[in-house]
Amino acid sequence: MALLDIINLKTYFPSADGLVKAVDAVDLRIENGERLGLIGETGCGKTVLGMSIIRLLSSSTRIQGQIIYKGRDLLGLTEDEMRLLRGGEIAMILQNPTTSLNPVLKVGDQIAEVIRLHGGLDKKAAKAKAVEMLAATMIPNPLMRADQYPHELSGGMKERVMIAMGLAGQPSFVIADEPTRGLDARTKAEIVKLIRDMTAGRSMLMITHDLKAAGEACDRIAVMYAGELLEIASAELILSDPCHPYTQGFVHSLPSRGLQPIPGSSPSLIDPPSGCRFHPRCPRSMDICQREHPPMIRLHKGDFVRCFLCT
Ligand code: SF4
């Protein structure tokens, strides 16, 4: 049995301009101990997919489908049952530490609070454990850093605090949302290595627009575009020989592969293009692509693609 099995998930938001279909009929499976990267351009729905799993969405959100985690459908749980899972069994490393950390609490106390809630330790033991967690992130002088406020730390240090906080409840499954956003190249490489090391033996969904980071930290990669998944394969295959033209464009936009951006911009999630949602930007578009919606086809075990050229 997979650790997480997402079946036909639809997460829609009402807006003044119409229904925003941020996640539109997504099927995705994550095995025990597997680290899966979810990549795509900004606004493609990947963060909403992560938020749907952990059910951190506004009350006006319309959500349908199934999110089966260890045999239980998370969408059928009460808010109290979800609260018990969040931070303990399933944790999220939120993007943007500057806004996610509490500015008036010392970072060590923020980590200790998670440990107290999910580890049952008293205040003193939780604080000591928080320093241990910070030390594991290789933050310089963890004892001193634990006593500092978020504004006293650099961007890279704050990301380390977020990782320590995300893992403080010893979760089985971690959702890391854009953990390398806004970091310089050297810090980014250190954080990717840290995430890979600290999530060893756990399952992870790493949401990122950084294909290189996903390739280094993850076993498999799922590619998302305009609310849909377009390709799922091993990280090695996605980086070396992807089938989908969008994934190929993503690979060619890497600095090491020529830095060629994909022409055009992401479509509206309210009124996406007919047929293949990528057809207005696809260099290999055919007549059928404008008329018919390509289905997600299974190629090999665990590999899927949504393109008429790859069937
Ligand atoms: Fe391009 Fe057509 Fe494939 Fe879509 S289905 S990615 S438009 S070739």
Residues whose N, C-alpha, C, O or C-beta is under 5 A from the ligand:
A	BS01	SF4	P245 C276 F278 H279 C282 R284 S285 M286 C289 P294 R306 C307 F308 L309
